[in-house]
Amino acid sequence: MDFRELASTRCSIRSYDTSRTVSDDTLLQVLDAGRMAPSAKNLQPWKFHVVRSPGMLEKLHACYPGEWLRSAPCILAVSGKRSAAWVRRRDGYNSLETDLAIVMDHLVLAATAQGLGTCWVAAFDPAMLRDALRLEPEDEIFAFTPIGYAAQGAVTVPKNRKPLDEMIVFL
């Protein structure tokens, strides 16, 4: 699958096949693709949190109200430290959100390339998630994704995108 097809194919999956687990090898390939993500000044201010144990999954389920999350065999969360990210001197812009968004994008696209489903989740209770993952005070999480094989007949919403000519400004 070429990149355009990969980007077009990737969609949010909200129903996972509970009879299938993600192999360690497949998961490591996805995580390695995340490791290769660019970051400002190559500081890589992130950590990957892989949650697969039933007890830890239960703690993360409590952080998000969607019942569908319970069908995923694995949840990947990416945290980062603002102090570890690049800061632009002229205005104090901190690249943490951008860096974490890029690495999450690499992870979900790599998962799609491996035949896995994901769903970018940001609607969680940050305090509960922080407690569940036992994060240090400086750690921040902006999103997590369930990861697993889509359930048979999982509903996917077709992508509705604006036409390209509405997004381009040639100068």
Protein Blocks (a to p, Z undefined) as FASTA:
>chain_A
ZZklmmmmpccdfbdcfkbccdfklmmmmmmmmmmpccehhlopaccdddfbfklmmmmm
mmpcblklmmpcbdcdddddfklpccdfklopafklmmmmmmmmmmmmmmmmnopacddd
fbbcfklmmmmnopafklccfbdcddddddehiacdddddddfklmpccZZ
